[in-house]
Amino acid sequence: MERFDVVIAGAGPAGAQCARDLAAREYDVLVLETESEDEFPRQSNKSTAGTFPSMLASFAIPDDVVMNYTDSVVLESPTEHFVREQPGAVMEFAEFKRFLVRDSRDRGATYQFDSRVSAPIVEDDDVVGVRYDGDEEVHADVVIDATGPAAPLAKKLGVSDLERECQAIGVEWEFEGVAVDHPDYADLTDAMMLRLDHDLAPGGYSWVFHTGEDTAKVGLCYIQNDAHRQYATDGMGIDDYLEYWLDTDPRFANAERIASKQQHRGSAHIQPPGKLSTDSFMAIGDTVPTIDPLWGEGIHTGMKSARAAAVTVDACLTGERDTSAEAMDIYDQRWHTHVAPKMKTRLLMTELLYLVPNDRYDTLMRDLQRSDKDTLAAVNSGDRLAISKMLHLSDLPTLARFARRRLAR
């Protein structure tokens, strides 16, 4: 029976980064990935890949996986917009993932592609390995599920309780011929733009991420919940909404899909995590889920969850090895304090934000234009006092409806 210190299911950013950190610490690590190596990453290439320079610096990500460094974030509503100077980076997601795999291999990690993980191996209530490709088995001191929403290991161990009604879906294409500096809109040159508009993304948002010259990533997502059902148009799916935006926004009048770029399509669960670990086991990345519920940024949080898991492995396997649930709780503590602090508050903000009508988004943009940077930073971090300062008397009916919905649950 093959045996490793750690077996990781999934070679996405979280899984590959965790392998990268552990291999650097000279642990024997095996990563099992469903896709074939020749096509990797194809099915799993599902991110806008928008992130911030702090992530690139923290995890030593090279410049050659970055398509464009941006200078600002633009928020749009149906008739208003707000611009904030905020350095960012739009990565080529496939190249980013291939770099993580290549670099972790250079550090000593082992990868096995075309290997579909199906179940944990449990002996005396302790996870001792995984089963894959039917009856193949591999043992390890610690098992990590980094498979995303599929979560085959986390679900069978009772760690994951993801609910479909809290699922966000998204679609994106890469275009050329985009008028990023159209005179009727905010200048999106070297910018990442998020638009709040129920006509385009009911219960969610759409985006344009400038990738250089006249090219951009264009997409939208929404959460399949009460807010979406309230504002959605009967018979329209997510592809219909994207086509509608492309047909009606003059910035895309001459835009054409870049034939060499594949479509990005994916999903994530927007809900608080349940358990994060158990005996000899942790769930990381979108398996948990880790994605920021408010603006959908998942790369940085996923990478931080990978590092928190690697730190936990190092603590549990150094000296007298202890992979009990109590020892693995180091990961849970680091997740709630360093990976995704104030997750519950941000989930409340998300639900409330996507519940309000379009004209409230216009008001929000005007409020943001009048606010100082400290207030905006406090709001974005989930400070309830700062959030309360952004409310209006006209919000009382929405707040009452929001409260009734939560009580009904």
Secondary structure, DSSP 8 states (H G I E B T S, - for coil): --EEEEEEE--SHHHHHHHHHHHHTT--EEEE-SS-TTT-SSTT-----EE-HHHHHHTT--GGGEEEEEEEEEEE-SS-EEEEEEEEEEE-HHHHHHHHHHHHHHTT-EEE-S--EEEEEEETTEEEEEEETTTEEEEEEEEEE--GGG-HHHHHTT-----GGGEEEEEEEEEES--TT-TTS---TTEEEEE--TTTSTTEEEEEEEEETTEEEEEEEEESSHHHHHH--TT--HHHHHHHHHHH-GGGTT-EE-TTS--EEEEEE-S-----EETTEEE-GGGS--S-TTT---HHHHHHHHHHHHHHHHHHHSSS---SHHHHHHHHHHIIIIISTTHHHHHHHHHHHTTS-HHHHHHHHHHHHHS-HHHHHHHHTT-HHHHHTT--GGGHHHHHHHHHHHHH-
